[in-house]
Amino acid sequence: MRLAGKTALVTGGRQGIGRAIVDAFVAEGARVITCGRGQRDDDLPDTIGWQTADVSSNTDIELLKQTVIDQFDRLDILVNNAGVQIEKTVINTTDEDWDTLMGVNAKGVFLSCRTFIPLMSSGASIINIGSISGKVADHGMAIYNASKAFVHGLTRSIAVDHGPAVRCNAICPGWIMTDMADAAFELATDPDQAKSDALARHAAGRFGEPQDIANLAIWLASDDSAFATGQCYTIDGGLTAASPLNPGLF
Amino acid sequence: MSAVKENYLQGRVAVVTGGCGGIGTAICQRFANEGAIVYAADLRSNDETKENIYFQQHDVTSEQSAKDLFARIENEQGKLDILVNAAAIEIEYTIENTSLEDWNRIFAINVTGTFLTSKHALPLLRKSGAASIINFGSYDGYIADPQLAAYCATKGAVHALTKAMACDYGPENIRVNAICPGYVDTPMLQSFFGSSGDIESLQKAVRDVHPLRTYGQPDDIANLVNWLAGDEARYASGQLWIIDGGLSAQVQQMRL
């Protein structure tokens, strides 16, 4: 029980990486509240708090804040995981796309941090989910890539402005097998070939699992990472350590 | 409270070069606490006898020394799961004041040492099935501290070597990462402070420039090495893990 007695808020905990983090935190003894735009999932255990909320909405963030105040006397861990992905280049991106994506991925993280930092305990940990896409560009995902670079920049600012009371780090996952990654492969002319090519570019020989990310989230949430702040930690099976120009794959 | 399961490294065999130094000692102790069998490989023993930590006299610049080290481990354990390349020195000069002899010496220890030890560890690491190499880079491999030119260059070399090794050996289930510490309270840091007059005000200045208002302790580094060494980090490879109390997240000059 590595997070016994800690309280945590995880945004976007209904599926994928967020759900793996919620389950991992609960398994380690934390009390967890999560949120999402839809209704509470039937298979979410009763012990986990739920608030239907869109993190891009000020009104919804206020509701979420009230839920946190009602259930916790303080907040030890905040995971800003909620995110959306739109697969478009800049010229194909509409104003509506911009508002949707930047609303959740950028404004949502900002609103969440602004709202919850005042509720956080001394020694608290904020974990933002950034992406390797915020450091190196994924093709055809222009504003998604840019939104993750925003998350990385905000992570550093929060660490600098709100340390030593609060630590703030980002996790930058590579290709994690979620519905979001499947959607990206579907864009390819030959999705199966795209998948095997992508696999060959991973030194680890596989794509990531949500649990791989949850493992790092546990470490960053715990006191073992007491000296870690302001960093964007990549966990991608070796993908970005190698040059994208890979002669073996021509 | 620890961030990993109890006995996280039970049954694992680990080698830590520089294992009797400031950070190396903390790593060996943490590994042993987590159930590993640990070989502290260093020039000199720190003469402390601890359960499951074995000293091996080791010069990282000598190929024969690397062969001897892994011959012993093959003989006693038959495999190796974890290699930590922590042996390093620092010399505090600009390039003009760095002699060729000093330059070659720091590269021999910090870079060639990482190469030689890793090279001769590979046959035993292949027998692990879940091996992890952890090199010691530095935040100085990204951004420079004044008058540490050769040291910065060696750490940049270790960063590039880390990525290259991760590419080459990932398919054999050998993960390779580097830890990049900032300011950590070790004899190396104290020697750096020692070169200035007023150690106390210098220490305070260094603390104050960190967002966490402290510099690190060896255990802070051992905590991350420990995580990377074991299976919870099974998807982490080829990365440079800065741990520096927030120092390099900000644009700020050290006024030393």
Interface residues (C-beta under 8 A of the other chain):
Chain A: M1 R2 L3 A4 T155 R156 A159 V160 G163 P164 R167 H202 A203 A204 G205 R206 G208 E209 D212 N215 L216 I218 W219 A221 S222 D223 D224 S225 A226 F227 A228 T229 G230 Q231 Y233 T234 I235 D236 G237 G238 L239 T240 A241 A242
Chain B: M1 S2 A3 V4 K5 T162 K163 A166 C167 Y169 G170 P171 R175 H210 P211 L212 R213 T214 G216 Q217 D220 I221 N223 L224 N226 W227 E232 A233 R234 Y235 A236 S237 G238 Q239 W241 I242 I243 D244 G245 G246 L247 S248 A249 Q250
